[in-house]
């Protein structure tokens, strides 16, 4: 099955599309699912795909794949590497690449559905297959749910998704019970001052100094105010001030990424960021800063512990105990979290994607690429073989024929 799907995967990899623009990708997936006998609704909520396969009485499982790619210029050297281009927010040309493995997810889902459609005697119930746009910007799941995903289609008893991982060898499946991927929030801080001549600083209020002190002070929210057993991250990824060396600017702009696993920690960080920003400005006699939390934030992905406890033994039997590994939670984020928030027991599994020998060689040379790297690519045949086997095992285990 994996080998026959390679042309499908390579076509997806060669023709990536950015978030909310996945027209070709979703159309290809819709046609492929329709060919397998599913009742397909396309487009749904923009560029989404929803397909249903009913196979007698039983429970309902949602199988989800993401569709979008990233604004990254591919440097893998693959014969089917993407050469697609787009214009970035700052007006420069940049490539488009499936650097997060969504092309693998799509292909893996199609292969699993194909096997399940061919072997309907092994399971009973309903599959709701979702091709979800805009995962990379944290909007796709919410858009689908707002459009009535759980009202216009059978509401699932379980939700399942796979995500490739570059640190897990191909042939392995990793699992996490409980919090698996962090909430991700973007915070913008505008530090205000009073502009003036760089040679006469006492007649100004320097926002560069205020912002610089704030960058350091924000880290005490992690090192001094956080429970050491809690996990969270604050990183300042962008710091912009001024136009010329001898001009003190009126303001500075900071852009932060904030990661956490619980609502309590998430809210603590928001409160602390605002408190620290206002304190630094007050200490300098500056105007109150503007602290804005982006609407693109994503909540933490939490795997239902009882569902994980049920599925791990099934996977160990289906793939072998050596293929199933506990895996540490990740500070990366995923909007798959929103399906679980609707009260549906949900589980996301990590799918190993780099062949063990290649991984060891890359590690030795210090060149093991992460996801979102222009150099990342999976050893796709082995990855798909494992993923398809794992996903079909889960469905057959949760939807037994008797």
N, C-alpha and C positions, 0 to 999 in steps of 0.2 A: 504493500500500500504506500509506504513512504517513498519508494523509488518512483512510482507512477505519478506522484504528486510533485516531483521536482520541477517540471516545466511550469506548473501553476505557481509554485513558490518563486521561481526565478523571474517570472513575468511581474509578479507583485513587487519583488525587490527592485527590479529595473524601472518600475513606474510608480514611485511613491507619491503620495499626496498629503498636503498639510491639513491640520485640524480644520474641520468644517468645510473642507473642499474635497472630500473623498468620493467624488462622483463616480469615477471609473472603478475604483476599488470596490465600492459597495455594489455597483451594477454587476461586476464580475462575480462577486460572492452571491448575489441574489440569483443570478442565472444558474450558478453551480448548485445551489441548494434546491432550486426548483427542479433541476434535472434529477435530483435524488428523491423526488416525490414529496417534498415539503410544500406547504401552502405558504407562499412568500408575500409579505407586505413590504413594498419598496417604491419610493422612498418613504421613510417614517421619521418624523422629527428632523427634517433636513436631509442628511445623507445616511440615516440609519437603516438597518435591515432587520426585520423580525420575521422569522420563519417557524412554522409549527408542524410537528410530526406527531400525530395521534396514533397510538398503537394499543388500543384497548383500554380497559379500566386500570387505574393505578394512579400513583402520584405524578407530580409535574416537576421536571428539572429544567432550570435555565442554564444554558451553556453560553458563555459570553466571550467574544473576541473584540479587541480594539482594532481600529482600522488605520489610524493616522500615522504619519511619519514626522520627521524633525527637520528643521532648517539647518542642516549640517552638510558640508561638502564631503562626499564619500572618498576615502583614500585606501580602500581595501585591495584594489587591484584585481578584483574579481572580473571574469569575462562578462558578467551580467550586472556589473556595478551601475548604480544610478548616475546619470549625467544631467538629471533634471535641475533646473535653476529657478530661483525666485528672488524677489527683492525684499530684503529685511526691513525691519521697522526704521532703521537709521538710513535707509536708502541705498545700501550696498548690495551687490549681487551675492547670493549664497546658494549652495546646493541644497537638494532635498534628499534625505536618506532614511531608510528604515534602520536606524541605529539602535532602536529599542526592541527589535524583534517582533513587531506587530505582524509582519509578513509571515513569520513562523506561526504566530497564534492563529491567524486566519486559516493557514494551510492545515494546521493541526486540527482545528475545529472541523473543517470540511472532511478531512480523512476520518475523523471519529464518527461524524454523522453518516458518512458513506457506509462504514462498517455496521453501524447500528441499523441503518435502513436495510442492509442486506441480510442481517441476522435478527429479524424481529421476533423470532422464537425465543431469544435469550433474555427478553425484557418486556415489560408491559407498563404502559403509562403514556405520558406526553412529554415531548421535548419542545422547549421554547428556545430557539437559537437566535442569538442577538449579535449583530454586527454593529458595534458602537463607535460612533465618531468621537473625535475631540477629547480623547483621554489625556493627551499631552498638555492640554490647557485646562483640564479639570471641569469640563462643561458637559461632556457627552452623556454620562449616566443621568445627571439631573435633567437634561433636556428630554431624554427618552421617558423618564418617569413623569415629568410635567406634561408630556404629550399623551399620557395614559397607558404606558406600557403594561402596568399591572391591572388595568381596567378593561382595555380593549382586547387583551390576550389573557390566556389562563395565568393566574397568579401562581408562581412556583412555590413548591414546598422546600426546594433547595436551589441555591445558586452556586455555580462552579466556574472557575476561571483558572487558566494557567498563565504563568509569565516566565519567559526565559531568564536565565541568570548566567552571567559570564564567569562567576566564581565557583560554579557547580559543574562537575564534569558531565559531558553528554552520557546518557544512559542512566542518570540519577534523577530522582524526584525528591525535592526538599519540601518539608512541611513545617508550619508554625501553628501552635495552638494558642489562641488569644490574639493580642495585638501583633500584627504581622508587618504592616507598613504604616509609616507615620502620617499624621496630618501635616499638610503643607500650606503655609500661608505666606503671602507677600505683604510686607509692611513698608510704606513710604513715609519718610520723615523729612519735612522741610524745616530746617533750622534757620531762624530769622535773626538778622543782626541789623547793623547800621553801616552802610558802605562809606568809604572814604579813601584818602590817600594812604598808601602803604607806609609812607615816611612819617605819618602823623597818626599812629594807631590810637592814641588816647582820645581823639575826637570821634572815634568810631566804636562800634561793638562788633568784634570780629567773629563771624559765624564759623570760620574755618577752625579756630581754636575750640569753640564750643562743640562743633561736630566731631573733632578729633578726640576730645575728652569723652564724648558720648560713646564713640565706637568702643573704647576701652571699658567704660562703665557698664555698657550693655552685657559684657561677658560675665560680670558679677552676678547677673541673674541666673547664670548657669553654675558658676563656680562657688558662689557664696550663699545664694538664696534657694537653690533647688535641693530637694531631698536627694542625697547621693545615690539612692536606689532607683530614682526616676531617670528617664532618658529624654533628652530634648536638646535642640541645637538652635543657636542664633548665629547667622553669618551675614556680615555686611558685604554684599556683592558689588555694590556700586556707590561711589562717593564722588560727587561733582560739585565744584565750587569755582566761581570766578572766571575771568576772561584774560587777565594780564597780571604780570608779576608784581606791579606796584599799585594795584587797586585792591582794596579790601571790599569784597562783594557784599551785597545785601543779604544773601541767603546761600545755604548749601542744601543739596539734595542727597539723602541716603536711601538706598533700596536694600531691604533685608529679606532673607528667607528664614522662616521660623518653622521648626519641625517639633512635633510632640506626639504622644500616643494616647493621652487621655484628655477629656474635656476640661478637667480641673487644671491640668498643667498648661493646656492651651490658653485658658483664660488668665492664668497667673502670668504667663509671659506677655500677653497683650497689656495687662494692667501695669506690669513692671516696665515695659518699653515706654509707655506713655509717661509713667512717673519719672523715669530716668531722664527722658528728653526734656520734660518740663523743669526738672530740678537743675539740669545743667544750664538751661536758658535763664532761669531765675537767678542763679548764682552769678551770672554775667550781666545781669540787668537788661537782658534782651527780651524782645517780645515773645509771647507764648508760641511754641512750635506747632506745626500742623502734623498730626500723626494719623495716617490713613491706612486701614486694613483692606486689602484687595478683595473684591467679590469673587475672585477666582480661587479662593482657598478650598482645600480638599480635606475632608475629615479622615481620621485614621481608619485603616482597613483592619477589621478584627475578625479573625477566623473563629467560627463557632466551635468551642471546645468539644462539645458532645458530637458534632458532625465529624470533626477531625478524628476523634477517638473511634468513631465508627468506620471511617474510610481508610485509616492507616493499615489496619489488619487486612482489609480487602486488597489494598495495593501490594502489601507484602506477599500475599498469596499469588496475586496475578503477575507481579514482576520479579518477585524474589526479595527476601529481606535485605540483601546487600544493596538493592537499588533504591531503597527508601530511607531517607536520612532526615533527622531533625535539623532545622536550619535556624540561624539567628534572625530576629526581626531586622527589618531594614528601615533606615531613615528616608529612603525614597518613598514617594507617595503614589497612590492609585485611586481613581474615582470608582472602582469596583465597590468601594466602601458603601456607596449609597444604596446598593441593592440590599445589603445586610441591614442598613438603618431602617428599612421598611418592614422589619420584623421577619425577614426570610433568613433561615440558617444558611450562611454563606461560607465558602472556603476557596482561597486562592493558593495554588501550589506553585512552587518554583521548579522550573524545568531546566536541567543541566544542558548546556549548549556547545561546549568546547571539548573536543575529544581529549582524553586524559594525556596522551603522549604529547599532543600539541600544547596543552595547557602547561605541562611541566617545562617544555622548551621555552615557552613564552615567559613563564615565571623566572626561569634561570637567566634569561636575557633582560629581565625587567621590563618586558613589553606586553604584559597581559592586559588587553584593553577592557575597559568597563563598558557597560551599556552607555549609550549617548556618546561614544567615542567614534570618530570617523574611521577608525581601524577595526571596529568590532564586526565580526561576522560569525555565524554559527556553523558547526559541522552539521548541516541541516538534515541529512538522511538519518543519522543515528538519533538526532534530537527528535525528529518526527516519529520515528519508530517507537521510541519510548513514550512520547506524549500521547500518541494515538492509542497505544495499548493502555496507558494509565487512564485516559479519559473514558474509554469504552468500559474499562473495568469498574470505574466509579458509577457510571450510569447503570450497568447491569447489576451492580451490587445494591444500588438504591432503589431500582425498579425491577425487582425479581419477577419472573413470569408467573409465579404461583403465590 
